[in-house]
């Protein structure tokens, strides 16, 4: 079985690990999915690495090192689209595949502009993605000043796609991650990075101890 979480991991935060832990618990509850063990991967896409126009090798290697510091394996892919990532993983296993992601990323997955190159558009994309026992595990997100928790059940999906989303939910293709740590939901990697750059020591409370130790020891 394969469980993967896609992210920027710049740096790895407590939210990233809580998402993966919640996805792991859900995976074990899936009928038969927990049998035979699983491989856990934290995946970064090349499109993420190219956000500055070219690859910053030191930044890329720092992300890999901090992920390794918490005992996780790193996957670097060239697949911006989830159905391509799923097809790649399927080449190496006949067992279950689960992809963990947050609410903001889920909304991007349902953005039709990303599928204009496909003849079947978003329907073709989802047809490729959700075949052969592949599911999305969705982690909550803290939104707005009052701190409303947005989950897979109450997320707002654009009107033309609401019925499609409901269909995927009801058929178990999209699964909410439960038993999450609400106190970690407000942690965002970009805010942690900003605090590191500003010399604000409170960033250390937002990342696992191993990550903080790695960043300080190697001056990332």
PyMOL commands that set and color helices and strands:
alter all, ss='L'
color gray80, all
select helices_A, chain A and resi 14-29+46-49+57-69+82-90+103-109+112-115+121-129+159-170+182-184+189-198+201-206+209-217
alter helices_A, ss='H'
color red, helices_A
select strands_A, chain A and resi 2-6+39-45+73-77+97-102+134-139+141-143+148-150+174-176
alter strands_A, ss='S'
color yellow, strands_A
deselect
rebuild
show_as cartoon
